[in-house]
Amino acid sequence: MSYTLPRDVDDRPIAIDGAGTLGRKIAAVYAAGGTDVRIFDVSQAQRDAARDYVYEHREQIGKTLRLDRSRVGEVALFDDLAEAVQGAWMVVEAIPEQLDLKRDVFAQLDQLADADAILASNSSSFPTSLLIGGVKHPERVLNTHYQQPPELNAVELMSCGSTDESLIDALVEKIPQYGLVPFRVRRESDGFIFNRIWAAIKRECLMVVDEGVAAPEDVDGMWAIFTAPGIPPFRLMDRVGLDVVLNIEEHYASVRAGLPEGPRKLLHSLVDDGNLGVKSGRGFYEYPG
């Protein structure tokens, strides 16, 4: 049977396990969107700080994300995990990046949370396939990788390998209610989508400076100019021409040992079919007329 959100989803809270920097940001977004939030943490100081953060920022977050502010959610603090997750339609794990700790927590959440609750990890490094060893119902477990809301409001959704795909479909439809933008990670990937892309950019920036090609302020200056128009990478490649992009990649591969062949194969599959981008009417996107 495929998953559907509970009929009373808008009347039920969300539970956050972990009141650190990102846990409180996630809590604030959902509270700004009108959902009550329950925050669990072993530290009273962290719990109190998270509550204060939510109440201080939820109004501004509502404005930033252009949310319906006719209702805001309240915050309740818990030092007992079982009480915190009771009745929640989703539980978000936001604890420190320690694999054994996360495994133990998910085994607990699987037992403690309501049967229809979604169990989500915000881990930025561990895919949930590594966290479900003690979980009896992995079909409701997935990664929901939040960036830094509200300004960076992307959320990457990745299956644990056994996640009910209709559960991911339901979240894709639901979380925009909170001003969040979901992106489906189509197969398990260390680093998800954007962190992998950023890792390559960051690494190349460091190499350019280390090799004496440019100073950090020059890299930043060119970055500011280059990104100002807001043209995303695949649109830009289509503008340049995928045949040109392929030639550039072939040159890099000839002077840099060890570059992966996959990107060039992907480009070849398009170029060999005559899909060169804007100039041919089709590349990664279609350009009618």
C-alpha positions, 0 to 999 in steps of 0.5 A, spaced: 500 500 500 502 506 498 503 512 503 499 518 504 500 523 509 495 522 515 488 526 514 490 530 520 497 532 518 495 539 519 493 538 526 499 534 528 506 537 530 513 535 528 518 533 532 526 535 532 531 530 535 537 535 536 536 542 538 543 544 535 544 550 530 540 546 524 535 543 528 533 550 531 533 552 524 528 547 521 524 548 527 523 555 526 521 554 519 516 549 521 513 553 526 513 559 521 509 555 517 503 554 522 505 547 525 507 546 532 514 543 534 516 539 539 524 539 540 528 534 544 535 534 546 539 531 552 541 538 554 537 543 557 541 549 555 540 547 548 533 546 548 532 553 551 536 556 546 532 553 541 526 555 543 528 562 544 531 562 537 524 559 534 520 565 537 525 570 536 526 568 528 519 565 526 516 572 524 522 574 520 522 567 517 515 567 515 516 574 511 522 571 508 519 565 505 512 568 504 508 564 508 501 565 510 502 568 517 495 567 519 497 562 524 504 560 527 506 554 531 508 553 538 514 550 541 514 545 546 521 542 549 522 535 552 527 531 555 524 525 554 524 522 547 518 518 547 514 524 549 517 528 544 515 524 538 508 522 540 503 524 535 508 527 531 507 526 523 514 527 522 520 526 526 527 529 524 533 527 526 538 533 527 543 530 532 551 530 531 554 526 525 556 520 529 554 514 525 553 509 531 549 514 535 544 515 529 543 508 528 541 507 535 537 513 535 533 511 529 532 504 532 529 508 538 525 512 533 522 506 529 519 503 536 517 510 539 514 514 533 507 513 531 506 508 526 504 513 520 510 517 522 515 519 517 522 518 520 527 523 517 535 524 517 538 531 516 545 528 516 549 531 511 554 526 510 551 519 512 545 516 507 540 513 511 541 506 508 547 506 514 542 508 519 537 503 519 540 496 521 535 496 527 529 499 524 523 494 522 520 499 518 525 502 513 520 504 508 518 510 512 525 512 513 529 517 508 534 523 508 531 530 508 537 534 507 536 541 509 541 546 507 541 553 511 533 555 511 530 560 511 535 563 506 538 557 503 531 553 503 533 547 499 531 540 501 534 534 498 530 528 499 534 521 498 531 514 499 534 509 504 534 504 499 527 501 502 523 508 502 516 508 500 517 512 493 510 515 495 512 517 501 517 521 498 512 524 493 508 526 499 513 530 502 515 533 495 508 536 495 507 537 502 513 541 504 513 547 499 507 549 504 513 551 509 517 555 503 521 549 502 523 547 495 524 539 495 529 536 490 529 528 489 536 525 489 534 519 484 539 514 487 544 514 493 549 519 493 555 521 498 554 528 499 547 528 495 546 533 490 549 540 491 554 538 496 558 534 491 557 540 486 560 545 491 565 540 493 568 540 486 567 548 486 571 549 493 576 544 491 578 548 484 578 554 488 583 552 493 587 549 487 587 556 483 590 559 489 595 554 491 598 554 484 599 561 484 594 562 478 590 567 482 589 571 489 583 569 493 580 576 492 580 575 484 577 568 485 571 572 489 571 578 484 570 573 478 565 569 482 561 575 484 560 577 476 559 570 473 554 568 478 550 575 478 546 574 472 543 567 476 544 563 469 544 555 472 550 551 470 546 546 465 542 552 462 549 556 461 552 549 458 546 549 453 548 557 451 555 555 450 554 549 446 555 542 448 559 541 442 564 546 445 563 544 452 565 537 450 571 539 447 573 543 453 572 537 457 576 533 452 582 538 453 582 538 460 582 530 460 588 530 456 592 535 461 589 532 467 590 525 469 584 521 473 578 526 470 572 521 470 570 519 464 562 519 465 561 527 464 564 526 457 560 520 456 554 524 458 556 530 453 557 525 447 550 522 448 547 528 446 552 531 441 552 525 437 545 526 436 545 533 434 543 536 441 548 541 441 544 546 446 540 553 444 543 553 437 540 546 435 534 547 439 535 542 444 540 540 449 539 539 456 533 543 455 528 544 449 528 551 446 522 551 441 523 556 435 
